Amino acid sequence: MLYERKFPEISLKRHLISLAGILTLALLSACQSTPVQTDGGEPQAASKVAELHTQLGISYLRQGKLEQANNRLQRALNADPNFSTAHNAMGLLQEQLKNPDKAEQHYRRAVSLNPGDSASQNNYGSFLCRQQRYEEGEARFIKVTENPLYDSPEIAYTNAGVCMKRAGDSEKAEHYLRTALQINPKIPQALFAMCELSYDKARYLTARAYLQRYQELAPHTPQSLWLGVRVERELGDKNTASSYALLLKSNYPDSRETQLLLESGEL
C-alpha cells in the first residue's frame, strides 16, 4: 500500500488507504523465513520454492486474481510452512475472501515467525482495527515504531492515528498524526485525516489548510471533494464549495458522497 520501496509489495484495491475509513498499509517487506537446513548446512530448495510461489502469489494479489493467488501462496506454505512473507500475504488474501479467522491465523503466524517484520506488524494492526479491536491494533503500530531498524515510522504513526480516529479517540489520533507529519510532512493520508479531525472540531481554516496540502500530493476522491464542500460552506466561500460540488457530481455521480451532496439541498 504505501511507501515500502522493496519488492515484494502488495497494493490491493480493498486494502488501499481509505480516506473514509481505516488506513491500511498492506505491505510486504523482503523478509525471509528461517530456511530448512541440509546436513551440509545449506538451505534446502524448499525455501527457494516458497519464495518463488510467494512472489507469484503477491503478483496475482496485485491483479485481483484471488484464486490464482491462493493457489500460489498455498504452494509456498506447503513448501515451507515457516515462510513468514507467505503467511503475511495469505492473511491479506483471506481478508479479501472475507475469512477473518483464517486471516488472523496467518497474520499471527507471520509476526510470530518474524517479530521484526514491520510490514507484517502493520498489516496485522490494520486488520485488528478493521475488526474494531482498536487497542490491540494500536499496540501493534506502536511496536513497529519502536523497531530501530524500521526506516519509515511515519507509516505506523499514520496507521495508529487513523485507527484511533475510528475508535473515537481524537486526542490520540491527533497526536499520532502530528507525529507522522513531523517525520514526513508529505503523507496524504495523514493530511486528510487531520483535515477531518479539524473539521470535526470546527477548526475550519485549519481544515482548509490541511486539505490544500493534501491536494498538492494526491488526486481528489469522493471523500475529499465532499469534505471540501463542507469546509468551504462553513467558511462562507460559496464559489469554492460549488467548484468542489461540480467536481464531485461530474467525476463520481454514483458515489455515496454525491448522494449526500444532493440530499443536503445546497448545490
C-alpha positions in Angstrom: 0.0 0.0 0.0 2.3 2.8 1.0 5.8 3.7 1.0 7.6 0.4 1.1 10.3 0.6 -1.5 11.4 -3.0 -1.7 9.8 -5.9 -3.5 7.6 -7.6 -2.7 4.8 -5.1 -2.1 1.1 -5.6 -2.3 -1.3 -2.9 -3.4 -4.9 -4.2 -3.2 -7.9 -2.2 -4.1 -9.8 -3.2 -0.9 -6.7 -2.6 1.2 -5.7 0.8 -0.3 -5.8 3.5 2.3 -9.4 4.5 2.6 -9.9 8.2 3.3 -13.3 7.4 4.6 -12.1 4.7 6.9 -9.2 2.9 8.4 -5.8 3.5 7.0 -4.5 0.2 5.7 -0.9 -0.4 4.8 -0.9 -3.7 3.0 2.8 -4.0 2.6 5.1 -7.0 2.5 8.8 -6.4 3.2 11.5 -8.6 1.7 11.7 -10.7 4.8 13.0 -14.3 4.8 11.8 -17.3 6.6 14.1 -19.5 8.7 15.3 -21.9 6.0 15.4 -25.6 6.4 19.0 -26.8 6.7 20.5 -29.8 4.9 23.2 -31.9 6.6 25.7 -29.7 5.0 24.3 -26.6 6.5 22.9 -25.2 3.2 19.3 -24.1 2.8 17.2 -26.7 1.1 15.4 -25.9 -2.2 12.1 -25.8 -0.3 12.7 -22.2 0.8 13.6 -21.1 -2.7 10.4 -22.7 -4.0 8.4 -21.0 -1.2 9.9 -17.6 -2.1 9.1 -18.0 -5.8 5.5 -19.1 -5.2 5.0 -16.2 -2.7 6.2 -13.6 -5.2 3.9 -15.1 -7.8 1.0 -15.1 -5.3 1.7 -11.4 -4.5 1.7 -10.6 -8.2 -1.8 -12.2 -8.5 -3.0 -10.3 -5.5 -2.0 -7.1 -7.1 -4.0 -8.0 -10.1 -7.1 -9.1 -8.1 -6.7 -12.7 -9.2 -7.6 -14.3 -5.9 -7.9 -17.9 -6.9 -4.5 -17.9 -8.6 -3.0 -16.0 -5.6 -4.5 -18.6 -3.2 -3.0 -21.5 -5.3 0.5 -20.0 -5.3 0.5 -19.0 -1.6 -0.7 -22.4 -0.6 2.0 -24.0 -2.6 4.5 -21.7 -0.9 3.3 -22.7 2.5 3.4 -26.4 1.5 7.0 -26.0 0.5 8.0 -24.1 3.6 5.4 -23.7 6.4 7.7 -21.2 8.2 7.9 -18.7 5.4 6.6 -15.5 7.1 6.1 -13.5 4.0 3.8 -16.1 2.6 1.7 -16.1 5.8 1.5 -12.3 5.7 0.3 -12.4 2.1 -2.1 -15.2 2.9 -3.5 -13.0 5.7 -4.3 -10.3 3.2 -5.8 -12.8 0.8 -8.1 -14.3 3.5 -9.3 -10.8 4.3 -10.2 -10.4 0.7 -12.1 -13.7 0.8 -13.9 -12.5 4.0 -12.4 -15.1 6.2 -11.3 -13.0 9.2 -10.5 -16.0 11.4 -8.2 -17.5 8.8 -6.7 -14.1 8.1 -5.8 -13.6 11.8 -4.2 -17.1 12.0 -1.9 -16.2 9.2 -1.1 -12.7 10.5 -0.3 -14.1 13.9 1.9 -16.7 12.4 3.7 -14.2 10.3 4.6 -11.9 13.3 5.4 -15.0 15.4 7.9 -16.2 12.8 9.4 -12.8 12.2 8.7 -10.3 15.0 11.0 -7.7 13.4 9.0 -7.6 10.2 7.3 -4.3 10.4 5.2 -4.9 7.3 3.5 -7.9 8.9 3.0 -6.0 12.2 1.5 -3.1 10.2 -0.8 -5.4 8.3 -1.9 -7.2 11.5 -2.5 -3.9 13.3 -4.7 -2.7 10.4 -6.6 -5.9 10.4 -7.3 -5.6 14.1 -8.5 -2.0 13.7 -10.9 -3.2 10.9 -12.2 -5.7 13.4 -12.8 -2.8 15.8 -10.1 -4.2 18.1 -8.6 -0.7 18.3 -6.4 -1.0 21.3 -4.8 -4.2 20.0 -4.2 -2.6 16.7 -2.7 0.5 18.3 -0.3 -1.7 20.2 0.9 -3.4 17.0 1.6 0.0 15.4 3.5 1.3 18.4 5.6 -1.9 18.4 6.5 -1.0 14.8 7.7 2.5 15.8 9.9 1.0 18.5 11.8 -1.1 15.9 15.1 0.8 15.5 15.7 -0.9 12.1 12.4 0.4 10.6 13.1 3.4 8.4 9.6 4.6 7.9 7.9 5.0 11.3 5.6 7.7 9.8 3.7 4.8 8.3 2.9 3.2 11.6 2.1 6.6 13.2 -0.3 7.4 10.4 -1.9 4.0 10.8 -2.2 4.5 14.6 -3.7 7.9 14.1 -6.4 6.8 11.7 -7.1 3.7 13.9 -7.6 5.9 17.0 -9.8 8.3 14.9 -12.1 5.4 14.1 -12.1 4.4 17.8 -13.3 7.9 18.6 -10.2 9.0 20.5 -9.5 12.3 18.7 -6.7 13.3 21.1 -4.6 10.2 20.5 -5.5 10.3 16.8 -4.2 13.9 16.5 -1.0 13.1 18.5 -0.1 10.2 16.2 -0.9 12.1 13.0 1.1 15.1 14.0 4.0 12.8 14.9 3.8 11.2 11.5 3.7 14.6 9.8 6.7 15.9 11.8 8.7 12.9 10.4 7.3 13.3 6.9 5.1 16.4 6.1 4.0 14.9 2.8 1.8 12.0 3.8 -1.5 12.4 2.0 -3.4 10.1 4.3 -2.2 11.8 7.4 -3.0 15.2 6.0 -6.5 14.1 5.0 -7.2 12.6 8.4 -6.0 15.8 10.1 -8.4 17.7 7.8 -11.3 15.6 9.0 -10.3 16.0 12.7 -10.0 19.7 12.2 -13.5 19.9 10.6 -15.0 17.8 13.4 -13.5 20.3 15.9 -14.9 23.3 13.9 -11.4 24.5 13.1 -12.4 25.2 9.5 -9.4 27.4 8.4 -7.1 24.7 9.7 -9.1 22.0 7.9 -8.9 24.1 4.6 -5.1 24.3 5.0 -4.7 20.5 5.5 -7.0 19.8 2.5 -4.9 22.2 0.3 -1.7 20.4 1.4 -3.4 17.1 0.6 -4.5 18.3 -2.9 -0.9 19.1 -3.7 0.1 15.4 -3.2 -2.8 13.2 -4.2 -5.8 13.2 -6.6 -9.2 14.0 -5.2 -11.5 11.2 -4.1 -15.3 11.5 -3.5 -14.5 11.8 0.2 -12.0 14.6 -0.2 -14.3 16.6 -2.5 -17.3 16.2 -0.2 -15.2 17.3 2.7 -14.0 20.3 0.7 -17.7 21.2 0.0 -18.5 21.1 3.7 -15.4 23.0 4.8 -16.0 25.8 2.3 -19.6 26.1 3.2 -18.6 26.6 6.8 -16.2 29.3 5.7 -18.8 31.0 3.6 -16.9 30.5 0.3 -19.8 29.6 -2.0 -17.7 29.7 -5.2 -15.1 27.2 -3.9 -17.8 25.0 -2.4 -19.6 25.0 -5.8 -16.4 24.0 -7.5 -15.9 21.1 -5.3 -19.5 20.1 -5.7 -19.3 20.2 -9.5 -16.2 18.0 -9.5 -17.9 15.6 -7.2 -21.0 15.3 -9.3 -19.1 15.1 -12.6 -16.4 12.6 -11.6 -18.3 10.5 -9.1 -22.0 10.7 -9.9 -22.8 7.3 -8.3 -20.9 7.8 -5.1 -22.3 7.9 -1.7 -20.8 11.4 -1.3 -22.7 12.7 -4.3 -25.9 11.3 -2.8 -25.1 13.2 0.4 -24.5 16.3 -1.6 -27.8 16.0 -3.3 -29.6 15.3 -0.1 -28.0 18.4 1.5 -30.1 20.6 -0.8 -27.2 23.1 -1.3 -25.8 22.6 -4.8 
